[in-house]
Amino acid sequence: MEEIQAHSDNYESSSSAASSPPSRVPSSNFFYLRKPGGSRQPISFEDSPDWEENINNHNADVGVRVEERGGGDSINTATTPACSPSLSKLNSVSLRSPPFPEGARKIAGASIVWKDLTVTIKGKRKYSDQVVKSSNGYALPGTMTVIMGPGKSGKSTLLRALSGRLDDSAKTYGEVYVNGAKSSLQYGSYGFVERKNTLIGSLTVREFLYYSALLQLPGFFYQKKSVVEDAIHAMSLGEYANKLIGGHCCMKGLHSGEKRRVSIARELVMRPQVLFIDEPLYHLDSVSALLMMVTLKRLASTGCTLIFTIYQSSTEVFGLYDRICLLSNGNTLFFGETLACLQHFSNAGFPCPIMQSPSDHFLRAINTDFDRIIAMCKTWQDENGDLSNINMDTAVAIRTLEETYRSSSDASAVEATMLKLTEREGPSLKSKGKASSATRIAVLTWRSLLVMSREWKYYWLRLILCLLLASCVGTTFSGLGHSLSFVGTRVAAIFVFVSFASLLSIVGVPAQLKEVKVYACEDSNQHSGGIVFLTGQILASFPFLFLISISSSLVFYFLAGLRNGFGFMMYFVLNFFMCLLVNEGLVLVVVTALQDMFWSITTLVFVHAVMMLSAGYFRIRSALPGPVWMYPVSYIAFHTYSIQASL
């Protein structure tokens, strides 16, 4: 303990190395200015006015004040007088925001309690398989609970454990209560937003959300338009509703913050009672992050229970949180109100320095990656000749914070609240029903048709290349007669045309890979399925493949001078269409299975090469004795050659 106390005193004095505060700005701000050139001295929470009298109110909820001004709403991140007054000192700043619908629909949220929750994943970490260790906490309706910590601290694992979305390789120990009962969340009662945005860039915001609603909700089509409009207004996307998500050559798409809100709005069409979000501020700038959190705060005010992970946030965003679960290496260092977390660090000997964001201060104290920076800084000197102020051993800070929290009144208050929430069972969350498989196939088919028609890399580029291929091959083999001596030459021309036209399907791999990523996200949320997705994609490709087959076949057929007659020509077109269709299914299966552009293209090139070589070898073997069934790879090529023989 002497070592811990020594490091704590060292951290308190060195991490706040700044000049003394002879004068302060008004007390509405958390941070204060010092006159330049002042003497260095330790900074403690005594520099914050009225801290002791305000800490007793830390259990109050953080609110968002919305003032009516002139042309719209003005969002004020300071709390109302009924809320924690010290949290209002984090910052008071007004920011313009899109209007929020006044008659917002109330949501009956659900309370989530996790007790002694431990998650083990074999091989996840070198030193231990336990990713989350005996975590305790709760989330209440109408509040935002944030899981904060450095990288690889177990934030996303804990979030997935609460939502029941862990992989099969993970083992969970402990108990999770939903409205006081040990039960899992049912389909439709919760939403989960992944860290990365998986959107369809060729659709508008309204179209994307409407198709998502059709995939998720049962009932008639016209009943889902109001749900989509509610989701658009809830995430402040009204002015972007008719804008393409990804844009095109003449118009820019949505920015990262707007795309993030679209991802959240996709889950809101189900009107979930609980919403889990993995890193809602992922790749967002400070303005977009603040707008995102204010929007989520308004969403929570409707009654929805929000639980999300955060790596780092600004002071303004930090003031909007209701509760914080602070993790480091899977250990819970604190759970409770945001204001109490600041006091917890102060009690442990690590007060938040002036002119530093609370979240930055938390991560600085518990992120073990800073130890490597400390080792580098030992050889550096600042302008005053002092060692860099980054000189705290994070392992000591983590042990101190963990021991302080276990023996604190905050931990006892959390246990008492958890006991109270689990004493009686509340209403159970029921499934809202799913759309039928036939409906999902129809929706995916129509959506894919729309995407394919707008995405020029999907089939339009392939159509142009097939026409050029037909022109080149047809010109090369033009002027052939119909005598028996030219049969082999005509068969070779057809073989070259069909083989390379099939190989051109690789052009659509990048576009299909985007569709597969969207399917993977929808499948993880139980909005779609493998058979449903493949069927919808194949059905949607019918008109485009037929257009490619008939246009390129007509060019090749007449340039090569094949047999005259409408019946012969249509027979060639239909068989060529079937070859393209079988090849399209092969490409779709490979891309869906691998979900990687390089390996998908490499595999398809290899498969096509094997098929062409097998077909050529089969031609030689067909004139020799031997069983045909021993060449299964050449089945499709053999079918193509039977077509060629008929012509």
C-alpha positions as CSV (number, residue, x, y, z in Angstrom):
1,M,0.0,0.0,0.0
2,E,2.9,2.4,0.6
3,E,4.0,1.8,-3.1
4,I,0.4,2.5,-4.2
5,Q,0.2,5.7,-2.1
6,A,3.5,6.9,-3.3
7,H,2.5,6.5,-7.0
8,S,-0.8,8.1,-6.3
9,D,0.8,11.1,-4.7
10,N,3.3,11.3,-7.6
11,Y,0.4,11.1,-10.2
12,E,-1.6,13.8,-8.4
13,S,1.3,16.2,-8.5
14,S,2.8,15.4,-11.9
15,S,-0.3,14.8,-14.1
16,S,-1.6,18.2,-13.1
17,A,1.6,20.1,-13.6
18,A,0.3,23.6,-14.4
19,S,0.5,27.0,-12.9
20,S,-1.5,28.1,-9.8
21,P,-5.0,29.6,-10.3
22,P,-5.0,33.1,-9.0
23,S,-8.1,33.9,-10.9
24,R,-11.0,31.8,-12.2
25,V,-13.6,32.1,-14.9
26,P,-17.3,32.1,-13.8
27,S,-18.4,29.0,-12.0
28,S,-20.6,27.7,-14.8
29,N,-17.5,26.0,-16.3
30,F,-15.7,23.0,-15.0
31,F,-12.2,24.0,-16.3
32,Y,-10.4,27.1,-15.0
33,L,-7.6,29.2,-16.4
34,R,-4.3,30.0,-14.9
35,K,-2.1,33.0,-15.5
36,P,0.9,32.1,-17.6
37,G,4.2,32.0,-15.8
38,G,2.7,31.0,-12.4
39,S,4.5,28.5,-10.1
40,R,3.8,24.8,-10.5
41,Q,1.8,23.1,-7.7
42,P,-0.4,20.0,-7.4
43,I,-4.1,20.3,-8.6
44,S,-6.9,18.7,-6.7
45,F,-10.6,18.7,-6.7
46,E,-10.4,21.6,-4.2
47,D,-9.8,23.8,-7.3
48,S,-13.4,23.1,-8.3
49,P,-15.9,25.3,-6.4
50,D,-18.6,23.8,-4.2
51,W,-17.5,20.2,-4.9
52,E,-18.3,18.8,-1.5
53,E,-21.8,20.3,-1.4
54,N,-22.6,19.1,-4.9
55,I,-21.3,15.6,-4.7
56,N,-24.2,14.6,-2.5
57,N,-26.5,15.1,-5.5
58,H,-24.6,12.7,-7.8
59,N,-27.5,10.3,-8.0
60,A,-29.7,12.8,-9.9
61,D,-30.2,12.1,-13.6
62,V,-28.5,14.2,-16.2
63,G,-31.0,16.1,-18.4
64,V,-30.9,18.0,-21.6
65,R,-32.5,21.4,-21.7
66,V,-34.2,22.4,-24.9
67,E,-35.0,26.0,-25.3
68,E,-37.3,27.4,-28.0
69,R,-35.5,30.2,-29.8
70,G,-36.6,31.9,-33.0
71,G,-36.2,29.5,-35.8
72,G,-35.8,26.2,-34.0
73,D,-34.6,24.3,-31.0
74,S,-31.3,25.0,-29.2
75,I,-29.7,22.2,-27.4
76,N,-28.0,23.0,-24.2
77,T,-25.9,20.3,-22.8
78,A,-25.9,21.8,-19.3
79,T,-28.3,20.1,-16.9
80,T,-31.4,21.5,-15.5
81,P,-31.4,22.8,-11.9
82,A,-33.0,19.6,-10.7
83,C,-30.1,17.6,-12.0
84,S,-26.5,17.3,-10.8
85,P,-25.2,20.8,-10.5
86,S,-21.6,19.8,-10.7
87,L,-22.2,18.0,-14.0
88,S,-23.4,21.3,-15.4
89,K,-19.9,22.6,-14.7
90,L,-18.4,20.2,-17.2
91,N,-19.4,22.6,-19.9
92,S,-22.3,24.9,-20.9
93,V,-22.5,25.3,-24.6
94,S,-25.4,25.9,-26.9
95,L,-25.5,24.1,-30.3
96,R,-28.0,24.3,-33.1
97,S,-29.7,21.0,-33.8
98,P,-32.3,19.6,-36.1
99,P,-35.9,19.8,-34.7
100,F,-37.2,16.9,-32.7
101,P,-40.8,15.8,-33.1
102,E,-42.8,17.2,-30.2
103,G,-45.3,14.3,-30.1
104,A,-42.6,11.6,-29.9
105,R,-44.0,8.1,-29.2
106,K,-43.3,6.9,-25.7
107,I,-41.4,3.6,-25.4
108,A,-41.9,1.2,-22.5
109,G,-38.2,0.5,-21.7
110,A,-36.8,-2.4,-19.8
111,S,-34.4,-2.6,-16.9
112,I,-31.2,-4.7,-17.4
113,V,-29.2,-6.0,-14.5
114,W,-26.1,-8.1,-14.8
115,K,-24.6,-9.8,-11.7
116,D,-21.2,-11.5,-11.5
117,L,-21.1,-11.6,-15.3
118,T,-17.9,-13.4,-16.5
119,V,-17.1,-14.1,-20.2
120,T,-14.3,-16.5,-21.2
121,I,-13.1,-16.9,-24.8
122,K,-10.4,-19.4,-25.4
123,G,-7.3,-17.9,-27.1
124,K,-8.7,-14.4,-26.9
125,R,-5.9,-13.1,-24.7
126,K,-2.4,-14.4,-23.9
127,Y,-2.5,-14.1,-20.2
128,S,-6.1,-15.2,-19.5
129,D,-9.2,-16.5,-21.2
130,Q,-11.4,-14.3,-19.1
131,V,-12.4,-11.2,-21.2
132,V,-14.9,-9.9,-18.6
133,K,-14.5,-10.7,-14.9
134,S,-17.3,-10.6,-12.4
135,S,-19.0,-7.5,-13.7
136,N,-22.0,-6.0,-11.9
137,G,-24.2,-3.2,-13.1
138,Y,-27.7,-2.2,-14.3
139,A,-29.4,0.0,-16.9
140,L,-32.7,1.7,-16.4
141,P,-35.4,2.9,-18.9
142,G,-35.0,6.4,-20.1
143,T,-31.2,6.5,-19.3
144,M,-27.9,6.2,-21.1
145,T,-25.5,3.7,-19.7
146,V,-22.0,3.8,-21.2
147,I,-19.3,1.1,-21.0
148,M,-16.0,2.9,-21.2
149,G,-12.4,1.7,-21.2
150,P,-9.3,1.4,-23.3
151,G,-8.8,-0.9,-26.2
152,K,-9.2,-4.7,-25.5
153,S,-10.7,-4.0,-22.1
154,G,-13.8,-6.1,-22.8
155,K,-16.3,-3.3,-23.7
156,S,-17.7,-4.9,-26.8
157,T,-17.7,-8.4,-25.2
158,L,-19.7,-7.2,-22.2
159,L,-22.2,-5.4,-24.6
160,R,-22.6,-8.6,-26.6
161,A,-23.0,-10.7,-23.5
162,L,-25.9,-8.5,-22.3
163,S,-27.6,-8.7,-25.7
164,G,-27.0,-12.4,-26.0
165,R,-25.0,-12.1,-29.2
166,L,-21.7,-13.8,-28.2
167,D,-20.1,-16.3,-30.5
168,D,-20.5,-20.0,-29.8
169,S,-16.8,-20.2,-28.7
170,A,-17.6,-17.8,-25.8
171,K,-18.7,-19.1,-22.4
172,T,-20.8,-16.9,-20.1
173,Y,-21.1,-17.2,-16.3
174,G,-23.3,-15.1,-14.1
175,E,-26.8,-13.8,-14.4
176,V,-28.6,-11.3,-16.6
177,Y,-32.0,-10.0,-15.5
178,V,-34.5,-8.4,-17.8
179,N,-37.2,-6.5,-15.9
180,G,-36.3,-8.6,-12.8
181,A,-36.5,-12.0,-14.5
182,K,-33.8,-14.3,-15.7
183,S,-34.6,-14.3,-19.4
184,S,-33.0,-13.5,-22.7
185,L,-34.1,-10.6,-25.0
186,Q,-36.7,-11.6,-27.6
187,Y,-36.6,-10.7,-31.2
188,G,-38.0,-7.2,-31.7
189,S,-37.6,-6.2,-28.1
190,Y,-34.0,-5.0,-28.6
191,G,-31.8,-3.6,-31.3
192,F,-28.1,-4.0,-31.8
193,V,-26.0,-1.5,-33.8
194,E,-22.5,-2.8,-34.9
195,R,-19.4,-0.6,-34.8
196,K,-19.0,-0.4,-38.6
197,N,-21.7,1.0,-40.9
198,T,-23.0,-1.5,-43.4
199,L,-25.4,0.5,-45.6
200,I,-26.4,0.4,-49.2
201,G,-25.0,3.5,-50.8
202,S,-27.2,3.4,-53.9
203,L,-30.4,3.8,-51.9
204,T,-31.8,6.9,-50.3
205,V,-32.2,7.1,-46.5
206,R,-36.0,6.6,-46.7
207,E,-35.7,3.7,-49.2
208,F,-33.1,2.0,-47.1
209,L,-35.2,2.3,-43.9
210,Y,-38.4,1.3,-45.7
211,Y,-36.9,-1.9,-47.0
212,S,-35.4,-2.6,-43.6
213,A,-38.9,-2.2,-42.1
214,L,-40.3,-4.6,-44.6
215,L,-37.7,-7.2,-43.7
216,Q,-38.2,-6.9,-40.0
217,L,-41.9,-6.3,-39.3
218,P,-44.9,-8.4,-40.1
219,G,-48.0,-6.9,-41.5
220,F,-48.9,-4.9,-44.6
221,F,-46.6,-2.6,-46.5
222,Y,-48.6,0.6,-46.0
223,Q,-48.5,0.2,-42.2
224,K,-44.7,0.5,-42.1
225,K,-44.4,4.0,-43.6
226,S,-45.3,5.7,-40.3
227,V,-42.7,3.6,-38.5
228,V,-40.0,4.7,-41.0
229,E,-40.9,8.3,-40.6
230,D,-40.8,8.1,-36.8
231,A,-37.3,6.6,-37.1
232,I,-36.2,9.3,-39.5
233,H,-37.4,12.1,-37.2
234,A,-36.0,10.4,-34.1
235,M,-32.5,10.4,-35.5
236,S,-32.8,13.9,-37.0
237,L,-32.5,12.7,-40.6
238,G,-35.4,14.7,-42.1
239,E,-33.3,16.8,-44.4
240,Y,-31.4,13.8,-45.6
241,A,-34.4,11.4,-46.1
242,N,-34.3,11.7,-49.9
243,K,-30.6,11.8,-50.3
244,L,-28.5,8.8,-51.5
245,I,-26.5,7.3,-48.7
246,G,-23.4,6.8,-50.8
247,G,-24.0,9.5,-53.4
248,H,-22.9,9.2,-57.0
249,C,-20.6,11.0,-59.5
250,C,-22.7,14.2,-59.4
251,M,-23.7,14.2,-55.7
252,K,-21.9,13.6,-52.5
253,G,-23.3,11.1,-50.1
254,L,-23.9,11.3,-46.4
255,H,-21.1,12.1,-44.0
256,S,-19.9,9.6,-41.4
257,G,-22.1,11.1,-38.6
258,E,-25.2,10.9,-40.7
259,K,-24.4,7.4,-41.8
260,R,-24.0,6.4,-38.2
261,R,-27.5,7.8,-37.4
262,V,-28.9,5.8,-40.4
263,S,-27.5,2.6,-38.9
264,I,-29.2,3.4,-35.6
265,A,-32.4,4.3,-37.3
266,R,-32.5,0.9,-39.0
267,E,-32.9,-0.7,-35.6
268,L,-35.4,1.9,-34.4
269,V,-38.0,0.7,-37.0
270,M,-38.7,-2.2,-34.6
271,R,-39.3,0.3,-31.8
272,P,-37.1,-1.7,-29.4
273,Q,-37.3,-1.3,-25.6
274,V,-33.5,-1.7,-25.3
275,L,-30.9,-0.5,-27.8
276,F,-27.3,-1.6,-27.7
277,I,-24.8,0.4,-29.7
278,D,-21.2,-0.5,-30.2
279,E,-19.1,2.7,-30.4
280,P,-21.8,5.2,-31.6
281,L,-19.0,7.8,-31.9
282,Y,-16.8,5.6,-34.1
283,H,-14.9,7.8,-36.6
284,L,-16.9,10.9,-35.8
285,D,-15.6,14.4,-35.3
286,S,-16.4,16.5,-32.2
287,V,-19.4,18.2,-33.7
288,S,-20.9,15.1,-35.1
289,A,-20.2,13.2,-31.8
290,L,-22.0,15.9,-29.8
291,L,-25.0,15.9,-32.2
292,M,-25.1,12.1,-32.0
293,M,-25.2,12.0,-28.3
294,V,-27.8,14.7,-27.9
295,T,-29.9,12.8,-30.4
296,L,-29.5,9.6,-28.3
297,K,-30.3,11.6,-25.2
298,R,-33.6,12.7,-26.7
299,L,-34.2,9.1,-27.8
300,A,-33.6,8.0,-24.2
301,S,-36.1,10.6,-23.0
302,T,-38.9,8.6,-24.8
303,G,-38.3,5.7,-22.4
304,C,-35.9,3.6,-24.3
305,T,-33.0,1.9,-22.4
306,L,-29.7,2.8,-24.1
307,I,-26.5,0.8,-23.5
308,F,-23.4,1.5,-25.6
309,T,-19.6,1.4,-25.5
310,I,-17.4,4.5,-25.7
311,Y,-13.6,4.6,-26.1
312,Q,-13.2,8.4,-25.6
313,S,-15.4,11.5,-25.6
314,S,-15.3,15.2,-25.1
315,T,-16.3,17.0,-22.0
316,E,-19.6,18.1,-23.5
317,V,-20.5,14.5,-24.4
318,F,-19.3,13.2,-21.1
319,G,-21.8,15.5,-19.3
320,L,-24.7,13.7,-21.1
321,Y,-24.0,10.3,-19.7
322,D,-26.2,8.9,-16.9
323,R,-24.0,6.0,-15.7
324,I,-20.6,4.8,-16.5
325,C,-19.2,1.2,-16.3
326,L,-15.4,1.6,-16.4
327,L,-13.4,-1.4,-17.5
328,S,-9.8,-2.2,-17.8
329,N,-8.5,-5.7,-18.7
330,G,-12.0,-7.1,-18.0
331,N,-12.1,-5.7,-14.5
332,T,-14.8,-3.3,-13.4
333,L,-13.0,-0.3,-11.9
334,F,-16.2,1.7,-11.3
335,F,-19.9,1.6,-12.0
336,G,-22.3,4.5,-11.1
337,E,-23.2,8.0,-11.9
338,T,-20.9,10.2,-14.0
339,L,-20.3,12.6,-11.2
340,A,-19.5,9.9,-8.7
341,C,-16.9,8.5,-11.1
342,L,-15.0,11.8,-10.9
343,Q,-15.2,11.7,-7.1
344,H,-14.1,8.1,-7.2
345,F,-10.9,9.0,-9.0
346,S,-10.3,11.8,-6.5
347,N,-10.7,9.5,-3.5
348,A,-8.3,7.1,-5.1
349,G,-5.7,9.8,-5.4
350,F,-6.1,10.6,-9.1
351,P,-8.1,13.8,-9.3
352,C,-9.0,15.0,-12.8
353,P,-6.5,17.8,-13.7
354,I,-7.8,21.2,-14.8
355,M,-8.0,21.7,-18.6
356,Q,-8.3,18.0,-19.2
357,S,-11.4,16.0,-20.3
358,P,-12.7,13.5,-17.7
359,S,-12.7,10.7,-20.2
360,D,-9.1,11.4,-21.3
361,H,-8.1,11.4,-17.6
362,F,-9.8,8.1,-17.0
363,L,-8.2,6.4,-20.0
364,R,-4.8,7.9,-19.1
365,A,-5.0,6.4,-15.6
366,I,-6.1,2.9,-16.7
367,N,-4.6,2.4,-20.2
368,T,-1.5,0.1,-19.9
369,D,-0.3,1.3,-23.3
370,F,0.9,4.5,-21.7
371,D,3.7,2.5,-20.0
372,R,5.4,2.3,-23.3
373,I,5.1,6.1,-23.7
374,I,6.6,6.6,-20.3
375,A,9.6,4.5,-21.2
376,M,10.2,6.7,-24.2
377,C,9.6,9.9,-22.2
378,K,12.3,9.1,-19.7
379,T,15.0,10.3,-22.1
380,W,13.1,13.5,-23.0
381,Q,13.2,16.7,-21.1
382,D,10.7,19.5,-21.4
383,E,11.6,23.2,-21.7
384,N,11.9,23.7,-17.9
385,G,14.2,20.7,-17.5
386,D,11.6,18.6,-15.8
387,L,10.7,15.0,-16.7
388,S,7.6,14.7,-18.7
389,N,4.4,14.7,-16.6
390,I,3.5,11.2,-17.9
391,N,5.1,9.2,-15.1
392,M,2.4,7.2,-13.5
393,D,2.5,3.4,-13.5
394,T,-0.9,2.4,-14.8
395,A,-0.8,-1.1,-13.2
396,V,-0.6,0.7,-9.8
397,A,-3.5,3.0,-10.8
398,I,-5.7,0.1,-11.8
399,R,-5.1,-1.8,-8.6
400,T,-5.7,1.3,-6.5
401,L,-9.0,2.2,-8.4
402,E,-10.2,-1.4,-8.1
403,E,-9.5,-1.7,-4.4
404,T,-11.0,1.7,-3.7
405,Y,-14.2,0.9,-5.6
406,R,-14.7,-2.4,-3.9
407,S,-14.6,-0.8,-0.5
408,S,-16.6,2.3,-1.5
409,S,-20.2,3.3,-0.8
410,D,-20.7,3.4,-4.6
411,A,-20.3,-0.4,-4.9
412,S,-22.7,-0.9,-2.0
413,A,-25.3,1.4,-3.6
414,V,-25.0,-0.5,-6.8
415,E,-25.6,-3.8,-5.1
416,A,-28.6,-2.4,-3.2
417,T,-30.1,-1.1,-6.5
418,M,-29.5,-4.4,-8.2
419,L,-31.2,-6.2,-5.4
420,K,-34.2,-3.9,-5.6
421,L,-34.5,-4.3,-9.3
422,T,-34.5,-8.1,-9.1
423,E,-36.8,-8.5,-6.1
424,R,-40.0,-8.6,-8.3
425,E,-40.5,-9.6,-11.9
426,G,-41.8,-7.0,-14.2
427,P,-43.6,-7.5,-17.5
428,S,-41.8,-9.8,-19.8
429,L,-40.6,-8.6,-23.2
430,K,-42.4,-10.5,-26.0
431,S,-41.4,-11.0,-29.6
432,K,-43.1,-8.7,-32.0
433,G,-43.2,-11.3,-34.8
434,K,-41.2,-11.6,-38.0
435,A,-41.9,-11.1,-41.7
436,S,-42.5,-14.4,-43.6
437,S,-39.8,-15.9,-45.7
438,A,-41.8,-15.3,-48.9
439,T,-42.1,-11.6,-47.9
440,R,-38.4,-11.3,-47.3
441,I,-37.6,-13.0,-50.6
442,A,-39.8,-10.6,-52.4
443,V,-38.4,-7.6,-50.6
444,L,-34.8,-8.6,-51.1
445,T,-35.5,-9.3,-54.8
446,W,-37.0,-5.9,-55.4
447,R,-34.3,-4.1,-53.3
448,S,-31.6,-5.9,-55.2
449,L,-33.2,-5.0,-58.6
450,L,-33.1,-1.4,-57.5
451,V,-29.5,-1.6,-56.4
452,M,-28.4,-3.4,-59.5
453,S,-30.1,-0.9,-61.8
454,R,-28.3,2.0,-60.0
455,E,-24.9,0.4,-59.4
456,W,-23.0,0.7,-62.7
457,K,-20.3,-1.7,-61.6
458,Y,-22.8,-4.5,-61.0
459,Y,-24.1,-5.4,-64.5
460,W,-23.9,-2.3,-66.7
461,L,-20.1,-2.5,-67.0
462,R,-20.3,-6.2,-67.5
463,L,-22.8,-5.6,-70.4
464,I,-20.4,-3.3,-72.1
465,L,-17.5,-5.7,-71.7
466,C,-19.6,-8.6,-73.1
467,L,-20.6,-6.6,-76.1
468,L,-16.9,-5.8,-76.8
469,L,-16.0,-9.5,-76.3
470,A,-18.8,-10.6,-78.7
471,S,-17.6,-8.1,-81.3
472,C,-14.0,-9.2,-81.0
473,V,-14.6,-12.9,-81.1
474,G,-17.3,-12.6,-83.7
475,T,-15.1,-10.5,-86.0
476,T,-12.2,-12.9,-85.5
477,F,-14.3,-16.0,-86.5
478,S,-16.4,-14.2,-89.1
479,G,-16.9,-15.5,-92.6
480,L,-16.9,-19.2,-91.7
481,G,-18.7,-21.6,-93.9
482,H,-21.2,-24.2,-92.9
483,S,-19.3,-27.2,-94.3
484,L,-18.1,-30.0,-92.0
485,S,-14.5,-28.8,-92.2
486,F,-15.4,-25.6,-90.3
487,V,-17.4,-27.4,-87.5
488,G,-14.3,-27.5,-85.2
489,T,-13.6,-23.8,-85.8
490,R,-17.2,-22.8,-85.0
491,V,-17.1,-24.9,-81.8
492,A,-13.8,-23.2,-80.8
493,A,-15.4,-19.8,-81.4
494,I,-18.4,-20.6,-79.2
495,F,-16.1,-22.1,-76.5
496,V,-14.0,-18.9,-76.4
497,F,-17.1,-16.6,-76.3
498,V,-18.9,-18.5,-73.6
499,S,-15.8,-19.1,-71.4
500,F,-14.6,-15.5,-71.4
501,A,-18.2,-14.1,-71.0
502,S,-18.5,-16.3,-67.9
503,L,-15.2,-15.1,-66.6
504,L,-16.4,-11.5,-66.9
505,S,-18.7,-12.2,-64.0
506,I,-15.7,-11.3,-61.8
507,V,-16.4,-7.7,-62.6
508,G,-19.4,-7.7,-60.3
509,V,-17.5,-9.2,-57.3
510,P,-16.9,-5.8,-55.5
511,A,-20.6,-4.8,-55.8
512,Q,-21.7,-8.3,-54.6
513,L,-19.3,-8.1,-51.7
514,K,-21.1,-5.0,-50.5
515,E,-24.4,-6.8,-50.7
516,V,-23.0,-9.7,-48.7
517,K,-21.8,-7.4,-46.0
518,V,-25.2,-5.9,-45.7
519,Y,-26.7,-9.5,-45.6
520,A,-24.2,-10.5,-42.8
521,C,-25.4,-7.5,-40.7
522,E,-29.1,-8.3,-41.3
523,D,-28.5,-12.0,-40.6
524,S,-26.9,-11.2,-37.3
525,N,-30.0,-9.2,-36.3
526,Q,-32.3,-12.1,-37.6
527,H,-33.6,-9.9,-40.4
528,S,-32.6,-12.3,-43.2
529,G,-31.3,-15.7,-43.8
530,G,-28.8,-17.5,-46.1
531,I,-31.4,-19.2,-48.4
532,V,-33.5,-16.0,-48.5
533,F,-30.6,-13.9,-49.5
534,L,-29.3,-16.2,-52.2
535,T,-32.8,-16.7,-53.6
536,G,-33.4,-13.0,-53.7
537,Q,-30.1,-12.2,-55.4
538,I,-30.6,-14.9,-58.1
539,L,-34.1,-13.8,-58.9
540,A,-33.0,-10.2,-59.1
541,S,-30.2,-11.1,-61.5
542,F,-32.6,-12.7,-64.1
543,P,-33.5,-9.6,-66.1
544,F,-29.9,-8.3,-66.2
545,L,-28.4,-11.7,-67.2
546,F,-31.0,-12.1,-69.9
547,L,-30.3,-8.6,-71.2
548,I,-26.6,-9.5,-71.3
549,S,-27.2,-12.9,-73.0
550,I,-29.5,-11.7,-75.7
551,S,-27.6,-8.5,-76.6
552,S,-24.1,-10.1,-76.7
553,S,-25.5,-13.3,-78.4
554,L,-27.0,-11.4,-81.2
555,V,-23.8,-9.6,-81.9
556,F,-21.7,-12.8,-81.8
557,Y,-24.3,-15.0,-83.6
558,F,-24.5,-12.9,-86.7
559,L,-20.8,-11.9,-86.9
560,A,-19.7,-15.5,-86.6
561,G,-22.3,-16.5,-89.3
562,L,-23.9,-19.4,-87.4
563,R,-27.0,-21.2,-88.8
564,N,-29.8,-19.1,-89.9
565,G,-33.2,-19.4,-88.2
566,F,-35.0,-17.8,-85.3
567,G,-35.3,-21.1,-83.4
568,F,-31.6,-21.8,-83.6
569,M,-30.7,-18.3,-82.5
570,M,-33.1,-18.4,-79.5
571,Y,-31.9,-21.8,-78.5
572,F,-28.4,-20.4,-78.4
573,V,-29.5,-17.4,-76.4
574,L,-31.4,-19.4,-73.8
575,N,-28.5,-21.9,-73.3
576,F,-26.1,-19.0,-73.0
577,F,-28.4,-17.5,-70.4
578,M,-28.4,-20.7,-68.4
579,C,-24.6,-20.8,-68.5
580,L,-24.5,-17.3,-67.2
581,L,-27.1,-18.1,-64.5
582,V,-25.2,-21.1,-63.2
583,N,-22.0,-19.1,-63.2
584,E,-23.7,-16.3,-61.3
585,G,-24.8,-18.7,-58.6
586,L,-21.2,-20.0,-58.4
587,V,-19.9,-16.4,-58.0
588,L,-22.5,-15.6,-55.4
589,V,-21.8,-18.7,-53.3
590,V,-18.0,-18.1,-53.4
591,V,-18.3,-14.4,-52.4
592,T,-20.8,-15.2,-49.6
593,A,-18.6,-18.0,-48.2
594,L,-15.2,-16.1,-48.4
595,Q,-16.4,-12.5,-47.9
596,D,-13.0,-11.2,-49.1
597,M,-12.4,-9.6,-52.5
598,F,-8.9,-11.0,-53.1
599,W,-9.6,-14.6,-52.2
600,S,-13.0,-14.5,-54.0
601,I,-11.5,-13.3,-57.3
602,T,-8.5,-15.7,-56.9
603,T,-10.9,-18.6,-56.3
604,L,-13.2,-17.8,-59.2
605,V,-10.3,-17.4,-61.6
606,F,-8.9,-20.7,-60.5
607,V,-12.3,-22.4,-60.9
608,H,-12.8,-21.0,-64.3
609,A,-9.4,-22.1,-65.4
610,V,-10.0,-25.6,-64.2
611,M,-13.3,-25.7,-65.9
612,M,-11.9,-24.6,-69.3
613,L,-8.9,-27.0,-69.1
614,S,-11.3,-29.8,-68.1
615,A,-13.6,-29.0,-71.0
616,G,-10.7,-29.1,-73.4
617,Y,-9.5,-32.4,-72.0
618,F,-13.0,-33.8,-72.1
619,R,-13.1,-33.0,-75.9
620,I,-10.0,-35.2,-76.3
621,R,-11.2,-37.9,-74.0
622,S,-14.7,-38.0,-75.6
623,A,-13.1,-39.6,-78.7
624,L,-11.3,-42.2,-76.6
625,P,-12.7,-45.1,-74.5
626,G,-13.2,-44.4,-70.9
627,P,-16.0,-43.5,-68.4
628,V,-17.4,-39.9,-68.7
629,W,-18.5,-39.7,-65.1
630,M,-14.8,-39.4,-63.9
631,Y,-14.8,-35.8,-65.1
632,P,-17.4,-34.1,-62.9
633,V,-15.6,-30.7,-63.1
634,S,-16.3,-30.6,-66.9
635,Y,-20.0,-31.1,-66.5
636,I,-20.9,-27.5,-67.2
637,A,-18.4,-27.4,-70.1
638,F,-19.8,-30.6,-71.4
639,H,-23.3,-29.1,-71.4
640,T,-22.0,-26.1,-73.3
641,Y,-20.4,-28.4,-75.9
642,S,-23.7,-30.3,-76.4
643,I,-25.2,-26.9,-77.3
644,Q,-22.4,-26.2,-79.7
645,A,-22.8,-29.5,-81.4
646,S,-26.4,-28.8,-82.1
647,L,-25.4,-25.6,-83.8
